[in-house]
Amino acid sequence: MLPLVALVGRPNVGKSTLFNVLTRTRDALVHDEPGVTRDRNYGVARPEGRPAFAVVDTGGIAGEDEGLAGATARQARAAAEEADVVLFVVDGREGPSALDDEILQWLRRTGRPTVLVVNKTDGIDAQQALNEFVRYGLSDRIAVAASHRHGVDALLARVYAHLPEEGAAPVLDEDPTRIRVAFIGRPNVGKSTLVNRLLGEERMIASEVPGTTRDSVSIDMERDGRRYRLIDTAGLRRRSRVDEAVEKFSAFKTLAAIEQCQVAVVLLDGSEGITDQDATVLSYALDAGRALVIAVNKWDGLTEYQRDQAQALLSRKLGFVDWAEAVRISAKHGSGLRELFAAIHRAHASATKEFSTSEVTRAVEIAYETNPPPTVRGHVAKMRFAHPAGSNPPTFVVHGTRLRTLSDTYRRYLENFFRKRFKLVGTPVRFVFKEGANPYEGKKNVLTEKQVAKKRRLIRHAKRK
């Protein structure tokens, strides 16, 4: 396992920017607004010619113990306590503050090696900025400008001086067999609560305040011998209601998480019913072609009448994804999780199933013989053969003639026929129709002299008649 380095400090001192610089990614959401980062976000730094180590970005500690600020502080403290080295990030432009003093006090109680990182020193006297923090008594002090990568090499040298050879960092691995599952939905439907329940710890900040989660956080997990990568995402709202820049960036990260996952679990709030925004979230997953599982959360708190109403709404409003399994769960109490994972497995198996050309062509032939397409302008479309073209979602290429005349109704018939024949559950099915080129298109039929003479005789004969 890799050793772990934790970035700790008050809000808006540049921890997420430094995280992106060290990991050479854009995984951490960066904005001038304080308090953007809330949950722990892990990554791996791989400097050239040196051993790799894990990095964890934390939310800013605001000196409060209640509400979101208190939950963010607890996440930061947990990261510092499990880290091998702590980078205490401060603002070189503003100088020391009372909040920095408080953070340093509990950092000393952890007993972890601590490096003082004076950030934002670009454009100012770096040595003077360092001198303002001499009273902290930390021998390891380094001035950096994370946004410009100034001082990063010197910082790495200080970090490696304290790093052990081995650690126990919970970093993401490169195992391709992991099932990548993204939990998506509108705000405050219980995504973070569900992830915490699955992990058995308070890994994500869960709150009744909508929009608590702002970044997409990936976590590896093993359950019943199978390996997963869980992706907790920010809630998606209607575009007309998104006016803050941070929320726009969060939405972009959520859409990127949908593209990267294999199975998207769409959470609905059973106590509020199915809204238009829920259908919009579903459309994002459909556009990406991802396998779907619909999880109706907070089912345990509904009366029998409310459950009947919710079931009727599911059938009426989500008829366009009737192929996706719907499970009833309680993220708070853990009920229905076994059924949820069974649905995830079925959807993943269907989305990644492999097909042969012969069985796909045979399926097209049977579908054509059972229900031929209607006649259009005196002609009928003909499907010659087909072959698989990809997975997640399953994609099939059909070759034939006049395929452009196939109606949407007949294309849906083909999708449903393939789902029933190959027992595909929880995944969209895509078809690509390709027509063969007419070899005589654009060529003029040139008659021989004998054919021209015969044509003239026929014309004269027709005129005499």
Long-range contacts (C-beta under 8 A, 24 or more apart in sequence): 1-166, 1-167, 1-168, 1-169, 1-171, 2-44, 2-52, 2-53, 2-54, 2-167, 2-169, 2-171, 3-53, 3-54, 3-84, 3-85, 3-163, 3-164, 3-165, 3-166, 3-167, 3-169, 4-53, 4-54, 4-55, 4-56, 4-82, 4-83, 4-84, 4-85, 4-167, 4-168, 4-169, 5-45, 5-53, 5-54, 5-55, 5-56, 5-83, 5-84, 5-85, 5-86, 5-87, 5-159, 5-163, 6-55, 6-56, 6-58, 6-79, 6-80, 6-82, 6-83, 6-85, 6-86, 6-87, 6-112, 7-55, 7-56, 7-57, 7-58, 7-87, 7-89, 8-58, 8-61, 8-76, 8-79, 8-80, 8-86, 8-87, 8-88, 8-89, 8-103, 8-107, 9-60, 9-61, 9-88, 9-89, 9-90, 9-100, 9-103, 10-60, 10-61, 10-62, 10-63, 10-90, 10-91, 10-97, 10-99, 10-100, 10-103, 11-35, 11-59, 11-60, 11-61, 11-62, 12-60, 12-91, 13-60, 13-89, 13-90, 13-91, 13-119, 13-120, 14-89, 14-91, 14-119, 14-120, 14-146, 14-147, 15-57, 15-58, 15-60, 15-89, 16-57, 17-119, 17-146, 17-147, 18-87, 18-89, 18-117, 18-119, 18-144, 18-146, 19-43, 19-55, 19-57, 21-146, 21-149, 21-152, 22-55, 22-152, 23-55, 28-57, 28-215, 29-214, 29-215, 29-246, 29-249, 29-250, 29-253, 31-245, 31-246, 31-249, 33-245, 33-246, 34-60, 35-59, 35-60, 35-62, 35-69, 35-72, 36-214, 36-215, 36-246, 37-214, 37-215, 38-68, 38-71, 38-72, 38-75, 38-205, 38-212, 38-213, 38-214, 38-215, 39-75, 39-192, 39-203, 39-204, 39-205, 39-213, 39-215, 39-217, 39-232, 40-75, 40-76, 40-78, 40-79, 40-203, 40-217, 41-215, 41-217, 42-169, 42-170, 42-171, 42-172, 43-171, 44-171, 44-172, 47-156, 50-156, 50-160, 51-160, 51-163, 51-165, 53-159, 53-163, 53-167, 53-169, 54-167, 54-169, 54-170, 54-171, 56-83, 56-169, 61-99, 61-103, 62-99, 63-99, 63-102, 67-207, 67-209, 68-205, 68-207, 68-209, 68-212, 71-205, 71-207, 72-205, 74-202, 75-205, 77-106, 80-107, 80-110, 80-112, 81-110, 81-112, 82-168, 83-112, 84-112, 84-113, 84-162, 84-163, 84-164, 84-167, 85-112, 85-113, 85-114, 85-115, 85-159, 85-162, 85-163, 86-110, 86-112, 86-113, 86-114, 86-115, 87-114, 87-115, 87-117, 87-155, 87-159, 88-114, 88-115, 88-116, 88-117, 88-138, 89-117, 89-119, 90-116, 90-117, 90-118, 90-119, 90-133, 91-119, 91-120, 92-118, 92-119, 92-120, 92-121, 92-124, 92-126, 92-129, 92-130, 92-132, 92-143, 93-120, 93-121, 93-124, 93-129, 95-129, 95-132, 95-133, 96-132, 96-133, 96-135, 96-136, 104-136, 113-140, 113-162, 114-138, 114-140, 115-140, 115-141, 115-142, 115-155, 115-158, 115-159, 115-162, 116-140, 116-141, 116-142, 117-142, 117-144, 117-155, 118-142, 118-143, 118-144, 119-144, 119-145, 119-146, 120-145, 120-146, 120-147, 121-145, 121-150, 121-151, 122-147, 122-148, 122-150, 126-151, 170-219, 170-220, 172-218, 172-220, 172-229, 173-220, 175-227, 177-227, 178-220, 178-227, 178-228, 178-229, 179-226, 179-227, 179-228, 179-229, 179-262, 179-263, 179-344, 179-345, 179-348, 180-228, 180-229, 180-231, 180-260, 180-261, 180-262, 180-263, 181-228, 181-229, 181-230, 181-231, 181-261, 181-262, 181-263, 181-264, 181-265, 181-344, 182-231, 182-233, 182-257, 182-258, 182-260, 182-261, 182-263, 182-264, 182-265, 182-290, 183-230, 183-231, 183-232, 183-233, 183-265, 183-267, 184-233, 184-236, 184-254, 184-257, 184-258, 184-264, 184-265, 184-266, 184-267, 184-281, 184-284, 184-285, 185-235, 185-236, 185-266, 185-267, 185-268, 185-278, 185-281, 186-235, 186-236, 186-237, 186-275, 186-277, 186-278, 186-281, 187-211, 187-234, 187-235, 187-236, 187-237, 188-212, 188-235, 188-269, 189-235, 189-267, 189-268, 189-269, 189-297, 190-267, 190-269, 190-297, 190-298, 190-331, 190-332, 191-232, 191-233, 191-235, 191-267, 192-232, 193-331, 193-332, 194-267, 194-295, 194-297, 194-329, 194-331, 195-219, 195-230, 195-232, 197-331, 197-332, 197-334, 197-337, 198-223, 198-230, 198-337, 199-230, 204-232, 210-235, 211-235, 211-247, 211-250, 213-250, 214-246, 214-247, 214-250, 215-250, 215-253, 216-253, 216-254, 216-256, 216-257, 218-257, 223-341, 224-341, 226-345, 231-257, 231-260, 231-261, 233-257, 233-258, 236-277, 236-280, 236-281, 236-284, 237-277, 238-276, 238-277, 238-280, 255-284, 258-284, 258-285, 258-288, 258-290, 259-288, 261-290, 262-290, 262-291, 262-348, 262-351, 262-352, 262-392, 263-290, 263-291, 263-292, 263-293, 263-344, 263-347, 263-348, 263-351, 263-426, 264-288, 264-290, 264-291, 264-292, 264-293, 265-293, 265-294, 265-295, 265-340, 265-344, 266-292, 266-293, 266-294, 266-295, 267-295, 267-297, 267-331, 268-294, 268-295, 268-296, 268-297, 269-297, 269-298, 270-296, 270-297, 270-298, 270-299, 270-301, 270-302, 270-306, 270-307, 270-310, 270-328, 271-298, 271-301, 271-302, 271-306, 273-309, 273-310, 273-313, 274-310, 274-313, 274-314, 274-317, 274-318, 278-317, 279-317, 279-318, 282-318, 282-321, 286-321, 286-428, 289-392, 289-393, 289-428, 289-430, 290-351, 290-392, 290-393, 290-428, 291-347, 291-348, 291-350, 291-351, 291-392, 291-393, 291-426, 291-427, 291-428, 292-321, 292-324, 292-347, 292-426, 292-427, 292-428, 293-324, 293-325, 293-327, 293-340, 293-343, 293-344, 293-347, 293-426, 294-318, 294-321, 294-324, 294-325, 294-326, 294-327, 295-326, 295-327, 295-328, 295-329, 295-336, 295-340, 296-326, 296-327, 296-328, 296-329, 297-329, 297-330, 297-331, 298-330, 298-331, 298-332, 299-328, 299-329, 299-330, 299-335, 299-336, 300-330, 300-332, 300-333, 300-335, 301-330, 323-419, 323-424, 323-425, 323-426, 323-427, 323-428, 324-426, 325-425, 325-426, 343-426, 346-425, 346-426, 347-425, 347-426, 347-427, 350-394, 350-423, 350-424, 350-425, 350-426, 350-427, 351-391, 351-392, 351-393, 351-394, 351-426, 351-427, 352-391, 352-392, 353-391, 353-394, 353-422, 353-424, 354-388, 354-391, 355-388, 355-394, 355-396, 355-422, 356-388, 357-385, 357-386, 357-387, 357-388, 360-386, 360-387, 360-388, 360-396, 361-385, 361-386, 361-387, 363-417, 363-418, 363-421, 363-422, 364-398, 364-414, 366-417, 366-421, 367-413, 367-414, 367-417, 367-418, 370-417, 371-410, 371-413, 373-405, 373-406, 373-407, 373-410, 374-407, 374-410, 376-402, 376-405, 377-405, 379-405, 381-405, 381-406, 384-436, 389-432, 392-427, 393-427, 393-428, 393-429, 393-430, 394-418, 394-424, 394-427, 394-429, 394-430, 395-429, 395-430, 395-431, 395-432, 396-429, 396-430, 396-431, 396-432, 397-431, 397-432, 397-433, 397-434, 398-431, 398-432, 398-433, 398-434, 399-434, 399-435, 399-436, 400-433, 400-434, 400-435, 400-436, 401-435, 401-436, 402-435, 403-433, 403-434, 403-435, 404-433, 404-435, 406-433
